[in-house]
Amino acid sequence: MLNDVFELKYIETHWHDKHTLISLVESIHPLKLELNPVDNSFTAHTTIYPQVDELGKCQLAFNLKTADDEVPFILAPDGAQVPLKNIVDPVTNKVWWAEGITWLKKYKRWGTQAFRTAGTLTVVIGDITVNIHISLSQDKHNELERYLSSFKNDLWELILDDKSYIGGAAKQTSSGGIDEETLRIISNLLSHAKSIFKTPKAELKEIQQLRDRKQVKPVPRTFMELSTKPGSKKLTSRATEPSYNVPENQYFLYVISSTHKLIKQLTLISNSKQNRYENAINQLSNRLSALKDHKEINKDLVYKDLLTIKDMCDVKKISENINCKIEHNLGTNFANKIYIYFIKITGKVKDSDNTYFVQYKYNEQSDWSDQNTGAKFFNVDSIASIGLNVGYEYQINAALNHNKGIGYNSKPYERFNVQYIAEVRVLTTSDKLTKNVEKLKSYEDQITALKKSNWIHKLNKAELKEQQKERDSILSRISFYKRDLETSEHVYKILKPKVKAYGNLEKELKKLGIRPSSTFPNSMTFVQNQHYQYIHSGYRKLREQIGLADDDILLSLEQIDSIGLINMPILYERWCLLQIVNALIIKFNFICDASWKRKLIRMIQVPDANEALTFMNYDTKRKLRLEYEPKMDNGRTPDFVLKIGAKNKDGTTSIQKFVMDAKFHSSEFLASEGGISGVVKEMAHKRNYSENGKNSVFIIHPTLDAIEAAGGIISPQKWAETSYLGELKLFDWENPRKPHQFGALSANPSKSIRFLDDFHRLLGMFLQYSIEDSYKCIDDDDVKAINFCISCGSADLQELDIVSYNGNTNNKKKWFNCNNCSHHTTYNHCYNCNTRLIKNGEYWTYQSMMPLQPTNIKCPSCEHPL
């Protein structure tokens, strides 16, 4: 393995002078290195932050695992070789190689170009070449600190919050793993601790001190003083003093110290939850106030659709597009058998992309063949699909094999098997074309009206009813979060003074000379003294209450808590991991396997840990396996692989794999890589994370302007301004295109408070829509898997009767209302291509809404604009 040869890390050094190293701290995780099979070189990516002074002491360094007499060097663009400096850790004697050309006397450190310069740094180690791509970020310390604080808080909350584990029957928690019983234990522990502090156990220790002559208990020194100072009023005497540093008190201090740390974290979690609930309420209130009787329309998207509709009415262009798909190099032996046919497409055969129901005739003036004489099939399977559409009439110059027969239902049929097509021409008499022309006129009229109203669309009756469903759901969630906010405030109010009280008690115990020890002394004191007894039993109960019974988990959490900002790309990956786990547990009510806490901590602490978390939701019948940095069959190592299995209503199982990669890239570096289009293409195809098109592939990145840089937004929803969920075609290389297969999620805690909602929406799309095939919903629009609410994750749904609008009822449509949060979900289909559509309200819908119809979805498959 590469790590057996060398590792690349950030180190922070402190020097007394240029020759004397005082201390060296290395980052927890090395930078990821990837082999380039073309030239056998290695590639790493990192980001520098010139505006963060605290990172100025950090520098990239290599630790060679094998002995090599050659000095590693930087290969400058002009070919010059700049040798790296040998740095030896004074504690571990570990040898590092880093930049060390210029000594900065003022700062007492060696200067490094890599901290100030973006670009590619090439380092040669023997016969190995390492290319380090360095991107520049203008983020400031407080912005990066948001990632760090969010990461630490989320980790503690996941571990301590009872809702995130199932070691038995779930308890009703208040906030951050705190219920009333836990609060009672914390208060009782403090009360018993104060009682112990009044009269702590002590041992008398013999000492010597000066006393009045009449009170002296002589020691050898006393007789010496009598002979040398016969008139002295005070002499050295034997005496005793209490010593509190006994095993019972050492364990007592350990409990108080540990409880103090836990309460501090629980207080931080409660405060963090308060902020989150307040933000959630504010967001929901803003969404509520934005629901009006009108809608602002994105005119750019409207004009984009207008051009598409005009193309749909352009007979010449439609014909040209079809003819471009004809593979003229096939079937040239049929050139002498080409005849002119006229066909009208009346429907598509189920489970076939290239077989159509048709009517036909042999000249343009004749009547169409009578459908009552039997079914007529037009089959183009033998050549490339040319994309004929229902409702269109075509003149086709082709060589056809025309067969007649009797079907299994004893009815006659005719089948035209295409052997070769020379040319296709769309007829202006097509019903669909006529309707499209009418719709184009209506669309242009709507645009004219919108221009006059300054692009404000007045909602109609049906749209207002849809909006009322959204309003009911928002009000339900506001009520839910207000209850949670009250509980969090209650917990915080109780815990906050306890932090100070425990801290003061810990200081006072240390002043008594007590040193903490986690070893339980098991003495009679803990049997006879009720206060010492409760310290032991209460602490054990407290740990059980918050799901932290094991010392090694607490120790690991404390080690992780010391992580710094040195390696931001790795920190971003771990932060994304926690957001995924957070969304699955908190938003979608999944539960984990029994050992998930240790697995999660190993994922964070140990490089190449090869761990996976298993999640289960028994209500929605979905099982997940989340793998962090797994090795795929093709040898590639993405950041996250999510395998989802759903047990369907008919007893079958749907299985799908989703690959996500965290990219902590700046806007500039993202642009240099071809934007999100180039990065996703690299992941999906060059690295083949899609495994030849089978898997969905998404990148997660912190950049907020990536969609604008990729050509501008393609959906009118707010989330579409920064993220792309594959709702419509954005990347020019997606051809043929599977909806929602590729995308890029923007997630940045320092710039947006909606980042968890963004993870929520993405994972909801995987769980609800992408787990099964959504094409050709012939029978009905419902999904095979168990239905659930994407807003709150509940499977407690009520199916509603379909209400017709304007006398039109779609019998394939399904309506569900969530009994938990009142969220409304509509399962529908595209009238043009039958692809399933799922509408989750404007906020949670991951498919594009129509620019001119703010309550209707644009099909992600055919993208029909009408």
Helices and strands as residue ranges (DSSP letters): G 2-4, E 6-17, E 20-26, E 34-36, E 41-48, G 53-55, E 58-64, E 73-75, E 81-83, E 85-88, E 95-98, E 103-104, E 109-110, G 113-115, E 119-125, E 128-136, H 141-160, G 162-164, H 180-198, E 203-212, G 213-215, H 220-228, E 234-243, H 247-290, E 294-296, H 299-312, H 315-325, G 332-337, E 339-348, E 355-361, G 371-373, E 375-379, E 393-406, E 412-426, H 431-452, E 456-458, H 461-511, H 525-528, H 530-545, H 551-561, H 568-582, I 583-587, E 591-592, H 596-605, E 612-617, E 622-628, E 640-647, E 653-662, H 667-672, H 675-681, I 682-686, E 696-701, H 706-709, G 718-721, E 742-746, H 755-765, I 766-770, E 797-800, E 814-818, E 824-829, E 836-839, H 841-844
